[in-house]
Amino acid sequence: MTEPKTEQKTEQKRFSFLAQIPRVLYTPQKAFKEIVQNPKYAGPILIMILFAAAYTASAYAFVSKGYDEHTLPTLSAGDEWTENNTAIWTSNAIIAQSTDGMGVGYYGKSSIEFNASDSAVVWMQLNGIGPVNCSGPEGYKNVSFRLKPIYPDSTQLANASIYLLSSQTDYFYYNLTRNASPINNTSWNNFTIQLGTENAWENNGTNADWSSIIGMRFEFTWSENVNSTIRLDGLFFRGVFKPALENAFISSFNFSVFGLMQFVIRWVIIGALLFIMTRGFGGATLWKPILVAVGFALITMFVHAIINVGIFSTLPTLYYPFELMAGIEGEYQAVVNQLSAQTWLSSEILRYVQLAVYVWTVGLCAVAAREASQSSWLKCALLATVAFFTSLIAESFILGI
């Protein structure tokens, strides 16, 4: 008659770690006393799996709020239309590559240059780029470039225009000289021009089609013949934003692996340091009990990840424009400031939650060290603090975060 009860008690003991996990949160001293007396790796492993799942969910919640700007040329190709590529241009001027470029990020170190002597008109045309769709929800919304015209100060630039070609006779054109950004010959002028006939573009030819742009042309006219140099850099079609999380399966797998690595690094380093330090200070510490106890203490990582899921879910849609990747200091900082303003409240909540979780984790590790080594509370608290923050430094170094 007693055999079924014995089997039942054995079964309950086998799965006692399931009850110990929540008890670590509300009665940690009693829970850790049981854990170090009967240490089982099953509990920390389950917590690690739960954390990896919650971390994946929180990372997914954050990344899914973001939209990256896609350009043509693509960011992987870089600034290929003005970087070491004179063959795709035609001009009535001499075409050359100049070392005078933006010199940062995707802009590369050079620009394309057009030199003309004793001429009142200089034009340059980019061929074979399409068809480029600049129409509808999937089409590019603007074109951006850097321009540096160099010509005598005494001569007036009468007109500067950009043309988007559907054919040699069907095109759209835009007057650059009326753009709010002044053209001068002392620095790079940054132009970002919205596309579409509603944005001051005019068309020539009945077959001009925003969904089929096959070439681009720039034309400059002076009040008299001059010697001029036109430099062009950073030429991109822009304005298409796509989800930062394009492949959910691959991203989720990567997030899960990262979460597992983060947990293991923190678990092993804290456990090893507490074992070494408590033994060094005379504590009767054994390896398995302290490691298992620390694994249970890291239940706080799971709680932290769950809280992050809720916080990230409240974020607004975040758009990451080209300037964020291009690397030009002032423009980059302006985008960062804008994103910071959008996420200020969430960032503040995250910061305080993280601080609270760190303190909580150190406290649980101190209790774990106390029960595993029977050292004094003050000593365990100091050792837990050192071990925890050492693990954060190691984690940052190993994982690059």
ABEGO torsion letter per residue (X at the ends): XAAAAAAAAAAAAAAAAAAAAAAAAABAAAAAAAAAABBBAAAAAAAAAAAAAAAAAAAAAAAAABBBBBBOBBAAAEBAAABGBAAABBBABBBBBBABBAGBEAAEABBBBBBBBGBABBBBBBBGAOBBBABEAABBABBBBBBBBBBBAABBBABBBBBBBABAABBBBBBAAABABBBBAABBBBBBBBBEAAAGBBBBEAABBAABBABBBBBBBBABBBBBBBBBBGBBBBGBBBBABABAAAAAAAAAAAAAAAAAAAAAAAAAAAAAAAAAAGBBBBAAAAAAAAAAAAAAAAAAAAAAAAAAAABBBBBBBAAAAAGBAAAAAAAAAAAAAAAAAAAAAAAAAAAAAAAAAAAAAAAAAAAAAGBBAAAAAAAAAAAAAAAAAAAAAAAGX
